[in-house]
Amino acid sequence: MDIADYYRQLGLRSGASLSQVKAAYRQLARQYHPDVNPGDEAAKNKFITITEAYKFLVNIAPPDVAESKVPDDTKQQAAKTQPQTVKVTKKPSPTQNSQEFSAAEEKLKQDAYSQLQQLLKYQRFPRAIALVEGLAQRIPDDGEVRQWQAIVYQRWGRHLIGEKQVEKARIYLKKAVKTDPHNRALWAEVERDFRQLEQIY
């Protein structure tokens, strides 16, 4: 299942907030819990499905507080965990590319941005990569999506360096610059990562 499918299992629209995910799960769990439906195989299977959806979405659903209302010190702390000059935190304007993309694609992009921030915050890099690669396939000509994709590759590569997975780190760092070759800030970060790789040997 993709992210939209998980939301649908809980009766929610894509991009629903964390509190909405929790509330929907509580309501459905009370309805389909095996203790409430003894011997009902369909209810048991439904309970398993919604629990799987909940466990996935609770890690990526956007918080209820708007990004603009997040205290400045929280924003500064989040910025420290990201490459200094690579701007993954720039939220796209709702009107950006309005002539190029349909309203549905723009909403998809906004939802993906929120989910991507959560995944990076909790260092769920493989899921972040799957999300941004899927978005890049859906909206292949969007420069900002391509930038996000490159940054996620670079962040994963940097994490792999810390895990001493040298060859895998090298692959993703190369993918980062190949994905967004004209991003000078990204190049600077990748060069720094490669210097760190050299020190491991």
N, C-alpha and C positions, 0 to 999 in steps of 0.2 A: 504494500500500500504506500501511496505517496502522502505528503503532509495533508493535502486536501481531503483524502480519504479518512485519515485519522480524525480530522475535524468533523466530517460527516457522521462518523460512527457515534460521536457524542451529540449529534444534532446541532452542530455549530457551523457558522461560516468560517472560511479560511481567515486566519489572522485574529480570531477571537482572543481576548486577553486571558491571562493566567487565572484570574478570579472566575471568569466565565467557564473556563475549562474545569476548574475544581467544582464549581456549583453544578455543572451539567453532569459530571461524573458521579457526584454524591447522589443526585436525584435518580440517575439510571441504575446506580449500584443498589440503591434501596429497592428498586423495582425488580431487578433481575438477579439479585443475590441468591445463591443456591439454598441458603437457609430459609428464604421466603418462598422458594419454589422447589420443594423437595421432589426429586424424581423427574423434574422437567428438564429434559436434555437441551431443548431449544433455549430455555432461559439460561442454563449453564453456559452454553456456547456463546450466547450474547454477552454474558457477564465477562467471559474470558476476552472477548473482542474489545469491549469498552475499556477493560482494565489495561490491555495492551496499548490502546490508543491513548489513554490517560498517562501511562508511564512514559510514552514518547513525548506527548505534547507538554507535559509539565516541565520538561527541560528546555523547551524552545518557545513556548507561548510568550508573547510580549507582555511586559508588566503593565499595570493599569495606569501608572503615573506617566504622563507624557514626557518625552525626552527634554522638552524645554523647561519642565518644572523640576528636573533633577538638580539637586544642590550643586553648586560650582565645585565644591571639594570632591564630590563623587565623580564628576566629569573629569577633573584633573587626575584623580587616581586611576580612572579607566584609561586615560590617555597615556599614562606611564607604562601600561602593559602592552602598548602598541608601538610599532616603529615610529620614531619621532617625526619623521617628515612624510610618511605615507598616510594619506587622508582617507581612511576607511570610514571615519565617523561622520563625514559630511552627508547629511540626510538630503535626498533628492527633493527638489521643489515639486509640489503637486502638479504644477503647470509645465514642468520641464518636458520637452519632447511631446507636447500635447498634440501637435499636428502629425507626429510620426507614429504614435501608439494609440491604440484604442483605450477606452476607459478601463476595460477589463485587464489589459496588459499593464496599465499604469498602477492599478490596484494590486495586481500580482507583484509588481516590482516593490511597491511600498510594503506589502506584507513580508516579502522575502527579506527586505532590508531589516525589518524588526526581528525576524527570526534569526538572521545572520548575526546580528549584534549579540543576541542571547547565546548562540552557539560559540562565538568567539570568546565571550565573557567567561564561559565555563570550559573553555578549551576543548570543545567537542569538534575537533578539526575534520575528521572524516565526514561527519554529518554536514558540516559547513561546506565542505568541498562538493558533496552530493547536491546540496541545495543550490549553490551558485552555478555549478555546471548545468544543472537542469534549467535554471533561469537563463543562462547564456544560450542554451539550445532554443529556448522559447523566444528570446529577444536577442538574436545573434549580432545585430548591428548597433547595439547600444554601448557607447564608450564607457559609461559609468559602470555598467554591469561587468564589462571586461576588466575594468580597474579593480572592482571588488574581487573578481576571480583571481587576478594576479596577486592581490594582497593576501587572500586566503592561502594560496600556494606558498607565498613567502613566509607567512606566519607558521604554517605547518612545517615548512623546512627548518625554520629557526627552532621550533619545538623539538624536531627530530635531532638537531645538533645536540641539544641538551640531553637527549636520550642516547646519545652516542651512536645513532643509526646513520652513519656517515653517507653511505651510498644512496640511501633513500632520501636523505636531506638534500643531497646534490641534485637528484632528479627533480625534486619539487622546486628548488631554487631556480633551476634552469627553465622549468615550466613557467615560473612567475615572470621572468623577463621576456620569454617568448610570447606570453599572452598579452603583455602590455609593454612593448619594447621602447616606446617613446616617453615613458614615465621616468624622468630623471631621479625623482625622489626614491622611487622603487629601486632603481639601479644602485643608488648609493647604499640602501639598506642591504641589498643582496651582496654587494661587494664586501660589506662589513661581515656578513654571514660567512662568505667564502673565506675571509681572513681567519675567522674563528674556526672554520673547518680545518684549515691548514695547521692550526695550533694543536689539533687533536692528534695528528700523526706524529 
